[in-house]
Amino acid sequence: MTDDDDLVVHPQWQAWVAENLARGATHDEIAQALAESGTPETKTRALLEQLETGPTMPLARALWRRVTALELIVRLRHEHRSAQAAGHATVERRPLPPAEEFVARHWVPGVPVVLTDLVTRWPALTRWTPAALDERIGDERIEACVGREDVVDPDPTWQPLRKEMSVRELLARITAPGRSNDTYVIAKNAALRRPELQTLLDDLVLPPEYFGPTMDPTRMGLWIGPAGTHTPLHHDTDNSMFCQVMGRKRFWLAPPESIALLDRSRGVYSHWKPDHDAPDPSDPAPMIELTLEPGEALFIPAGWWHRVDALDPSISVSILELAWPNDYGWYLPGSLLRGSKRA
């Protein structure tokens, strides 16, 4: 028979005891729970005394109080959203409002909206077909990420996948039959910064009251890919206007106060990788689903979680340079140390 003095409380139980002490549990409550697991009371009491009198417990309790207060603020924000728009079960679709109305209803409170008549003004809507682009810029070079299907996380580890090809080859890849996530021009490929492709900027019409007096290709992203391209659940650190030119894309969105998604965060990405085509009750957080049609633009506020899947061969433009300050680079809740340095 093993003497109690020879027993050691498992490190996982030690961490459990420390967490519950920080949360405010009493010694007796903790001792009773450990007794049910077979831990001798003498060992439990000695561990409690060690943790209680150690230098870290006051700090742990203070941090727990702060976390609890911040979570209450998040819960209040969630309740406000629910009261305003039935839990944001849908995203409003509307024509482009006056800039001051957009700021009041969407920019300041951080509320997504689909604008139905922004991209319809663009010559790109008719000029960016595969045939027209092939004839116009088919011989020009473009960078894409290739081999995405062979990589576990192709979006955060995109740099080794960079490959140059002609626009003609790219168009042949994205219009091939079937679905694929293997070849994708993403914003980080910086296509619109290439001098030979900046003629594409002539096909965009950006109202200056929304986007400022000039276009900045360093704050714009071009997305070109086949049906089946997939961007995993993540959030951005800027407000973004995502403009759909060709094809359809399906979005799933959730607000920043989705604690269940934050708990699964890894930087700006989420560990949650749903393997189904639509949200269900077992999901860690309610998701809003919408399909962005050609000619529509989706305003995605900074911090909003979103997953994107192309339903058709598609071309999109994301715009970060708008008429109002738009840099929340400090907002990195999934990267605690990096975020705290900017706070």
Helices and strands as residue ranges (DSSP letters): G 4-6, H 11-23, H 27-36, H 41-53, H 57-85, G 86-88, E 93-94, H 99-102, I 103-107, E 113-115, G 119-121, H 124-127, H 130-137, E 141-146, G 148-150, G 159-161, E 162-166, H 167-174, E 183-184, G 187-189, G 191-193, G 195-203, H 208-211, G 217-219, E 220-225, E 230-234, E 240-246, E 249-254, H 259-263, E 265-266, E 269-270, E 288-292, E 297-300, E 305-310, E 314-319, H 336-342
